[in-house]
């Protein structure tokens, strides 16, 4: 029998769930850097818990928790350069913080203020994208611009396991392959697309292999192992930057919280499954490795936890102290020349607010 082609999907893992190495660590692994990134992971978790508390007390709108995703998100952001472009979905706070987005901007967005999307530092990054997977096409377009201009920049985008089933993701992957673009598609496989489990979404053995049809480099990574995340992203970014084309990297992690604060995962998810996932979570895993190798201890963690609390509280105060925009602001940034029906709605909204 003649064979037209054969393919393999490599899997990367360096730290097991118990925090012990399962093999030789990557050559570029730097303990000092791992400590700094671990500190960032702890900061993200502190922010996440306080954001949920804000929502529960009526001071924030619906919020998408990132609990359990810290290694994947921080690793993605750490692999990028300032000149690169990030097209996020709506959960990758760790990556965005690494790129300079302020926590107060995240809170503003979830508080209903679109000015939170107008990032002060990564001005060229795309805003949050709630429509599923459309951001993948935005990143592919940016990557095409980089190639046409001859700029050594990379466009990185994220979608979930559910988003990887959308035609937008496939179109972005196909474009990246057809035009040989500096594009990295991160598929964050956290097991659930709201209430739909991974096994019900696709018959593919891996989500990484969805890039094969587009001719992209494909890799599956233990997304709870920061070493593996950094190595997988390093390979993908170097390939893109050196003109070797795009990549699809699947990060295996788990959503330890509800999909958003408007969801109750207990209705569709088995408690035993969640309990087992906590045994694989990224922070405990990296903490064990750092502690075993003399790079971290309880005293340093207590001090850093207090610092994280202070920093997040300062961001919360800045968010709560932000002046609320007038009602007409929702109309004022849609068109340079608003149509008559929109102007009529604007006038009605102002009049209704004044009556209240």
Secondary structure, DSSP 8 states (H G I E B T S, - for coil): ---S-----EEE-SB-TTS-BSS---TT--HHHHHHHHHHHHHHHHHHHHHHHHHHTTSS------TT-HHHHHHHHHT--TTSEEE--S--HHHHHHTT--HHHHHHHHTT-GGGGS-SS-TTS-----STTHHHHHHHHHHHHHHHHT----EEEEEETTGGGSHHHHHHHHHHHHTT-SEEEEEEE-SEETTEEGGGT---S-SGGGGGGGT-EEEEEETT-HHHHHHHHHHHHHHHHTT---EEEEEE----S-SSTT--GGGTS-HHHHHHHHTT-HHHHHHHHHHHTTS--HHHHHHHHHHHHHHHHHHHHHHHTS----TTHHHHTT-SS--HHHHHHHHHHHHHHHH-
